[in-house]
């Protein structure tokens, strides 16, 4: 007799369930015990030494963080580098996206995390972290989502969060990525010869009350600006095969 067909949830739903389990556990214990590749619903993802989760952009060696860089992630960097950064006054858990971060500091976080994980053997010399390019971010966004799929300005009446929301509070897209359109604007980069004085921010934020929430939007601002609705997510470059 043929084997009964088993229902498999879409990758976004499956990763959301995994995310929920991880967050409910409070990211307690030694996150390094869970590092490396993991398979779920016939898809592969990567967990790093901070418990950040990454999924592969199809056809690329770039893996994008499932959520924005969290308070807990950036606090580890700030402590290790004597950076005087502190989370926003209204953020009551370390699961919120890190804000009040300049473009240079987001770059510095990626460089620090690359060095840390090469030193502990999780990454090899030609692997590491960086900010997404504008085109990578747009590709990760994928199809348009409804205005109830993210954290926007209160005038929209689309969510119950007055300011930032914990990462993963809203459904992910087809790749399992959360908060691309809302919560906080995200620092990106162009390739070096395309950079000018300004830097690129993509997405939207908890302050955003524009009617164009579902369009592919960007801001061009000075890299020295930091506000309570500017954050970032990381790209991880892995040169090893995604499958063993």
C-alpha positions as MATLAB code, in Angstrom:
seq = 'XXXXXXXXXXXXXXXXXXXXXXXXXXXXXXXXXXXXXXXXXXXXXXXXXXXXXXXXXXXXXXXXXXXXXXXXXXXXXXXXXXXXXXXXXXXXXXXXXXXXXXXXXXXXXXXXXXXXXXXXXXXXXXXXXXXXXXXXXXXXXXXXXXXXXXXXXXXXXXXXXXXXXXXXXXXXXXXXXXXXXXXXXXXXXXXXXXXXXXXXXXXXXXXXXXXXXXXXXXXXXXXXXXXXXXXXXXXXXXXXXXXX';
ca = [
       0.000    0.000    0.000;
       1.239    3.515   -0.717;
       2.494    5.482    2.258;
      -0.118    7.969    3.533;
       0.502   11.542    2.450;
       1.756   13.669    5.319;
       0.898   17.338    5.493;
       3.997   19.542    5.572;
       3.550   23.201    6.532;
       5.109   25.826    4.254;
       8.659   26.814    5.137;
       7.563   30.176    6.559;
       5.107   28.500    8.929;
       7.585   25.786    9.888;
      10.300   28.316   10.694;
       7.787   30.411   12.612;
       7.018   27.389   14.806;
      10.717   26.797   15.375;
      11.220   30.480   16.129;
       8.390   30.421   18.635;
       9.883   27.422   20.413;
      13.304   29.074   20.554;
      11.897   32.356   21.858;
       9.682   30.657   24.437;
      12.803   28.971   25.701;
      14.206   32.450   26.253;
      17.349   31.604   24.264;
      18.614   30.153   27.547;
      21.542   27.804   27.919;
      24.535   27.651   25.622;
      23.398   28.690   22.111;
      26.582   27.194   20.658;
      25.123   23.759   21.440;
      22.553   24.396   18.703;
      24.813   25.993   16.099;
      25.233   24.914   12.501;
      22.867   23.492    9.891;
      19.422   22.207   10.775;
      16.773   20.698    8.524;
      13.055   21.338    8.856;
      10.295   20.656    6.359;
      12.911   19.591    3.794;
      14.610   22.982    4.023;
      17.924   23.888    5.611;
      18.751   26.774    7.894;
      21.782   27.860    9.901;
      22.003   28.893   13.575;
      24.999   30.933   14.691;
      26.660   31.360   18.078;
      24.195   34.079   19.141;
      21.157   31.987   18.222;
      20.471   34.031   15.074;
      18.753   31.962   12.367;
      19.513   32.249    8.643;
      17.812   30.924    5.505;
      19.416   30.776    2.079;
      18.490   33.159   -0.692;
      17.735   30.796   -3.600;
      20.615   30.411   -6.047;
      23.053   32.286   -3.846;
      25.713   31.730   -1.188;
      24.004   34.484    0.838;
      21.913   33.458    3.838;
      19.635   36.126    5.297;
      18.693   36.495    8.949;
      15.154   35.345    9.686;
      14.612   38.473   11.762;
      16.193   41.835   12.484;
      19.280   41.911   14.704;
      17.949   41.717   18.251;
      18.808   43.627   21.408;
      20.462   40.465   22.776;
      22.636   40.085   19.656;
      23.826   43.675   19.573;
      24.316   43.809   23.358;
      26.835   40.955   23.064;
      28.799   43.049   20.560;
      28.537   46.213   22.678;
      29.794   44.395   25.759;
      32.694   42.749   23.917;
      33.834   45.988   22.280;
      33.077   48.443   25.120;
      30.573   50.163   22.844;
      28.358   52.387   25.049;
      25.135   51.461   23.209;
      21.963   50.766   25.208;
      18.580   49.470   24.088;
      15.727   51.945   23.719;
      13.954   52.909   26.938;
      10.683   51.294   25.814;
      12.165   47.875   24.965;
      11.329   45.550   27.841;
      12.871   42.324   26.485;
      16.012   41.444   24.536;
      13.853   40.023   21.712;
      13.140   43.483   20.274;
      15.137   44.711   17.267;
      18.211   46.704   18.209;
      17.721   50.404   17.352;
      19.634   53.687   17.706;
      22.386   52.205   15.522;
      24.381   54.086   12.899;
      25.357   52.469    9.603;
      29.023   52.243   10.644;
      28.057   50.467   13.862;
      25.955   47.938   11.957;
      28.988   47.286    9.747;
      31.171   46.939   12.847;
      28.786   44.363   14.316;
      29.051   42.248   11.167;
      32.860   42.445   11.212;
      33.011   41.550   14.923;
      30.681   38.573   14.522;
      32.685   37.337   11.531;
      35.917   37.427   13.540;
      34.283   35.768   16.548;
      32.886   32.852   14.591;
      36.010   32.287   12.532;
      37.964   32.164   15.788;
      35.635   29.578   17.338;
      35.606   27.441   14.177;
      31.973   27.954   13.237;
      32.991   29.798   10.040;
      36.034   29.467    7.802;
      38.203   32.287    6.497;
      36.143   33.130    3.407;
      32.800   33.090    5.250;
      31.331   35.925    7.270;
      28.648   38.521    7.887;
      27.766   41.793    6.201;
      24.794   44.037    5.565;
      22.525   43.065    2.669;
      22.817   44.878   -0.602;
      19.730   46.783   -1.637;
      19.014   44.202   -4.346;
      19.411   41.286   -1.919;
      17.003   42.928    0.493;
      14.450   43.469   -2.279;
      14.810   39.840   -3.405;
      14.309   38.651    0.180;
      11.140   40.712    0.459;
       9.426   38.700   -2.255;
       5.732   39.120   -2.819;
       3.619   41.898   -1.342;
       2.103   41.280    2.070;
      -1.002   42.670    3.707;
      -0.758   45.645    6.066;
      -1.536   43.379    9.029;
       1.697   41.424    8.472;
       3.978   43.897   10.235;
       4.351   46.536   12.934;
       3.332   49.949   11.573;
       2.223   53.324   12.921;
      -0.737   53.298   15.289;
      -2.847   55.323   12.887;
      -3.077   52.194   10.738;
      -4.704   50.291   13.604;
      -3.073   47.113   12.229;
      -1.336   45.925   15.412;
      -1.265   46.427   19.167;
       2.346   47.589   19.516;
       2.931   51.247   20.346;
       6.598   51.030   19.398;
       8.882   48.117   18.409;
       7.542   44.567   18.623;
       9.533   41.452   19.539;
      11.009   39.890   16.413;
       8.869   37.189   14.847;
       5.613   38.615   16.213;
       4.053   38.630   12.736;
       3.830   35.946   10.035;
       6.896   35.393    7.876;
       7.000   35.546    4.092;
       7.498   32.585    1.740;
      11.169   32.284    2.753;
      10.321   32.445    6.463;
      11.611   36.022    6.930;
       9.907   38.355    9.393;
       9.439   42.118    9.713;
      10.826   43.175    6.349;
       8.101   45.789    5.858;
       7.622   46.972    9.433;
       9.050   47.192   12.946;
      12.256   49.109   12.051;
      13.896   50.452    8.911;
      16.912   48.312    7.966;
      20.360   49.500    6.925;
      21.553   48.137    3.572;
      24.425   48.827    1.227;
      25.126   49.100   -2.455;
      28.294   47.680   -3.969;
      31.259   49.947   -3.060;
      31.479   51.799   -6.394;
      27.776   52.701   -6.107;
      27.947   54.216   -2.616;
      27.713   57.959   -2.301;
      27.551   60.133    0.781;
      24.197   58.644    1.770;
      23.335   55.128    2.873;
      20.259   53.028    2.117;
      17.461   52.069    4.493;
      14.776   49.620    3.359;
      11.336   48.619    4.590;
       9.295   50.605    7.092;
       8.851   50.986   10.826;
       6.571   51.215   13.837;
       6.368   54.973   13.203;
       5.289   54.528    9.590;
       1.805   55.770    8.711;
       2.237   56.170    4.961;
      -0.367   54.710    2.615;
       2.397   53.099    0.559;
       3.359   50.379    3.035;
       3.190   47.659    0.420;
       5.530   49.304   -2.071;
       9.263   48.613   -2.286;
      10.563   51.681   -0.481;
      13.959   53.030    0.456;
      15.399   56.003    2.323;
      18.761   57.613    1.563;
      20.258   59.122    4.721;
      23.629   60.022    6.192;
      25.405   57.034    7.801;
      25.837   59.004   11.042;
      22.096   59.097   11.814;
      20.628   56.827   14.495;
      17.011   56.849   15.618;
      14.576   54.636   17.512;
      13.263   53.154   14.269;
      16.550   52.386   12.473;
      17.938   48.844   12.806;
      19.412   46.160   10.541;
      19.549   42.480    9.674;
      22.593   40.506    8.609;
      23.576   38.506    5.574;
      25.764   35.449    6.206;
      28.000   34.285    3.344;
      28.571   30.520    3.461;
      30.913   28.999    0.875;
      30.287   25.390    1.890;
      27.554   23.311    0.186;
      24.087   23.857    1.620;
      23.498   20.105    1.536;
      25.974   17.478    2.775;
];
